[in-house]
Amino acid sequence: MTSEEVKPTAEVPLSEAIQDLTGFEVLGIQKRYGVEFEKLGGIQALMGTVWSLENRQVKTDWSTIERMTLRQLNGYFPDKDPDPESEQGEG
């Protein structure tokens, strides 16, 4: 088992990326999984969001995303920004 570190590709956390999906992207994800977006499981929503972001850069097929490991999919997004107040006073 490896513990390879995955460098985030997305600039925003997953929760923000989902909010930035277009209607066409949501429809594409729903079509792929055959359910309303709100009823998707977490992994399906994760894969759909990665597919949408990758597809914005270069036409990406679903099989490319589905071959990614969960480590790669989860590592695609940065952790939420730290609390800006916690960094005050450091220096």
Summary of the structure (lengths in Angstrom):
residues: 91
radius of gyration: 15.1
end to end distance: 38.7
largest distance: 51.8
contacts: 196
relative contact order: 0.19
helix: 56%
strand: 0%
